[in-house]
Amino acid sequence: MAAGVRGCLTKEMASRTVVDAVTEVHAGRYYLCPMIARFVVEAGLMGKKGSRLRGAAPVALTAQERRVLQLISEGHSTKETAAMLDVSVNTVHAHGNSVMARLNIHKQADLVHYAIKAGIAKL
C-alpha cells in the first residue's frame, strides 16, 4: 500500500467480489479481500514485535533462489516458475524449501512479505 496499491484480491475471489473491489477503489477507498487483510494485519503486528521481516540482516541467497523467490512472490505458480526458468517443478520446490529454511520462514505469506521488503519482488 505504501507503493500506491489501493486494492488487492486473490485469484479465487468471486466475480461479484471483483466488482465490489473495483467500486470501492474507484470511490477512492481501499479494498482488501479477507485473506490479504489478515496478512496485512499480521505483518504489521509482527513488524512491531521486531520479527525477522523488519530490520533483519540480509540472508545470502543464490541467484537461482532469488529468482524462484521473486517469481513465486509475484504470483507465478510453481509450474509457471519451472517453465520460465527451464527447470523441473521439483527443482523449484527444492529452491523454495531452501529459501524458507535459510530465512527461517514457515508461511508463504511471510515469504512474500520478506521478498517485497528485501526488494526481491514487487507488487
Secondary structure, 3 states (H helix, E strand, C coil): CCCCCCEECCCCCCHHHHHHHHHHHHCCCCEECHHHHHHHHHHHHHHHCCCCCCCCCCCCCCHHHHHHHHHHHCCCCHHHHHHHHCCCHHHHHHHHHHHHHHHCCCCHHHHHHHHHHCCCCCC
